Amino acid sequence: MLKGKRVLITGSSRGIGAATARLARSYGAEVLLHGQTESQELKKLAAELGAPYVCFDVADAAAVQREIAALSPIDVLINNAGISISKPFLELTNQDWASVLNTNVLGTVNVSKAVIPRMLEQKSGSIVHISSIKGFPHTAGRAAFAASKAALITLTASMAKEFAPHIRVNCVAPGFTETETTKKEWTERTYAQIKETPLGRAAQPEEIAEAILFVAGEKAGYMTGETITIDGGYSVRG
Ligand SMILES: NC(=O)c1ccc[n+]([C@@H]2O[C@H](COP(=O)([O-])OP(=O)(O)OC[C@H]3O[C@@H](n4cnc5c(N)ncnc54)[C@H](OP(=O)(O)O)[C@@H]3O)[C@@H](O)[C@H]2O)c1
């Protein structure tokens, strides 16, 4: 379903982005990797997949425009790069808010703005934003991260309407996902929440990757403006 498609996955040096890159490659896609920095993880994955990579800060609009202009047109964009700052509301500084919103929201906007004009010229394209179950009010907590991920859900709907019929824009909202990085940050509370999850475990990044690539590909050709939750039933635990 993605054979021969040029797929740019932001934040694909590790975690969900890296799993999505591996799966897209196995589907025959031409994968373009991305990281903020030219990390060992990014270089290792690029060698493993035989895929090129680009590095830029998604929050730096000028760098995003410059780096993406140098690439061939992209068929599928997965806006996966993101950060989280986990502090009580009164301890979150304006700098914390700026970092989270600039990376998660403006980063998604910046990369989309750089990619969309050539998708419009091609009269086709598919974009997937990565939100989180924290973007919905029923999983309250982590105010800055949650607000940024909620913004992506409405951004998905707005962009889908504006760029139809040529570009589909959808969103995936993962629940707790076990990556090398996130696992280190899990607290007792996280483990308790995972225990409350009806499926009784966290997601593996490969399971989130399957949902992302389904939404990205032609099998979801009639889907746009939608956010899919994939959280082991956490949202419906009652
Ligand atoms: N893991 C979870 O439980 C979970 C749950 C819900 C939603 N999500 C969302 O899923 C996405 C991936 O999560 P993950 O846990 O796999 O992430 P991760 O392992 O922390 O990896 C984050 C990726 O984003 C890149 N990145 C971070 N800030 C960037 C910036 N300013 N500019 C460019 N790239 C930047 C990192 O690049 P470097 O390697 O160069 O730093 C890295 O490739 C995120 O949007 C996250 O919010 C994750």
PDBQT file of the ligand as one rigid body, heavy atoms in Angstrom, charges set to zero:
ROOT
HETATM    1  N1  LIG A 301       5.877   6.836  23.755  1.00  0.00    +0.000 N 
HETATM    2  C1  LIG A 301       4.655   7.092  24.194  1.00  0.00    +0.000 C 
HETATM    3  O1  LIG A 301       4.185   6.548  25.209  1.00  0.00    +0.000 OA
HETATM    4  C2  LIG A 301       3.780   8.066  23.440  1.00  0.00    +0.000 A 
HETATM    5  C3  LIG A 301       2.414   8.138  23.771  1.00  0.00    +0.000 A 
HETATM    6  C4  LIG A 301       1.609   9.027  23.078  1.00  0.00    +0.000 A 
HETATM    7  C5  LIG A 301       2.124   9.842  22.094  1.00  0.00    +0.000 A 
HETATM    8  N2  LIG A 301       3.463   9.763  21.794  1.00  0.00    +0.000 N 
HETATM    9  C6  LIG A 301       3.971  10.638  20.722  1.00  0.00    +0.000 C 
HETATM   10  O2  LIG A 301       4.563   9.849  19.709  1.00  0.00    +0.000 OA
HETATM   11  C7  LIG A 301       5.663  10.550  19.130  1.00  0.00    +0.000 C 
HETATM   12  C8  LIG A 301       6.923   9.693  19.246  1.00  0.00    +0.000 C 
HETATM   13  O3  LIG A 301       7.119   9.364  20.609  1.00  0.00    +0.000 OA
HETATM   14  P1  LIG A 301       8.374   8.492  21.095  1.00  0.00    +0.000 P 
HETATM   15  O4  LIG A 301       8.090   8.142  22.503  1.00  0.00    +0.000 OA
HETATM   16  O5  LIG A 301       8.661   7.447  20.104  1.00  0.00    +0.000 OA
HETATM   17  O6  LIG A 301       9.523   9.632  21.042  1.00  0.00    +0.000 OA
HETATM   18  P2  LIG A 301      11.096   9.574  21.387  1.00  0.00    +0.000 P 
HETATM   19  O7  LIG A 301      11.569   8.168  21.494  1.00  0.00    +0.000 OA
HETATM   20  O8  LIG A 301      11.320  10.498  22.529  1.00  0.00    +0.000 OA
HETATM   21  O9  LIG A 301      11.731  10.219  20.060  1.00  0.00    +0.000 OA
HETATM   22  C9  LIG A 301      11.437  11.548  19.746  1.00  0.00    +0.000 C 
HETATM   23  C10 LIG A 301      11.923  11.841  18.358  1.00  0.00    +0.000 C 
HETATM   24  O10 LIG A 301      11.572  13.204  18.050  1.00  0.00    +0.000 OA
HETATM   25  C11 LIG A 301      12.735  13.911  17.691  1.00  0.00    +0.000 C 
HETATM   26  N3  LIG A 301      12.603  15.302  18.145  1.00  0.00    +0.000 N 
HETATM   27  C12 LIG A 301      12.318  15.739  19.402  1.00  0.00    +0.000 A 
HETATM   28  N4  LIG A 301      12.314  17.089  19.411  1.00  0.00    +0.000 NA
HETATM   29  C13 LIG A 301      12.604  17.496  18.136  1.00  0.00    +0.000 A 
HETATM   30  C14 LIG A 301      12.756  18.756  17.523  1.00  0.00    +0.000 A 
HETATM   31  N5  LIG A 301      12.605  19.910  18.186  1.00  0.00    +0.000 N 
HETATM   32  N6  LIG A 301      13.062  18.793  16.209  1.00  0.00    +0.000 NA
HETATM   33  C15 LIG A 301      13.231  17.646  15.523  1.00  0.00    +0.000 A 
HETATM   34  N7  LIG A 301      13.089  16.432  16.033  1.00  0.00    +0.000 NA
HETATM   35  C16 LIG A 301      12.777  16.354  17.345  1.00  0.00    +0.000 A 
HETATM   36  C17 LIG A 301      13.884  13.177  18.352  1.00  0.00    +0.000 C 
HETATM   37  O11 LIG A 301      15.090  13.462  17.633  1.00  0.00    +0.000 OA
HETATM   38  P3  LIG A 301      16.564  13.259  18.348  1.00  0.00    +0.000 P 
HETATM   39  O12 LIG A 301      16.757  11.773  18.461  1.00  0.00    +0.000 OA
HETATM   40  O13 LIG A 301      17.513  13.894  17.401  1.00  0.00    +0.000 OA
HETATM   41  O14 LIG A 301      16.448  13.946  19.665  1.00  0.00    +0.000 OA
HETATM   42  C18 LIG A 301      13.425  11.725  18.203  1.00  0.00    +0.000 C 
HETATM   43  O15 LIG A 301      13.720  11.264  16.908  1.00  0.00    +0.000 OA
HETATM   44  C19 LIG A 301       5.766  11.867  19.900  1.00  0.00    +0.000 C 
HETATM   45  O16 LIG A 301       5.080  12.880  19.190  1.00  0.00    +0.000 OA
HETATM   46  C20 LIG A 301       5.065  11.570  21.208  1.00  0.00    +0.000 C 
HETATM   47  O17 LIG A 301       4.541  12.712  21.835  1.00  0.00    +0.000 OA
HETATM   48  C21 LIG A 301       4.295   8.892  22.443  1.00  0.00    +0.000 A 
ENDROOT
TORSDOF 0
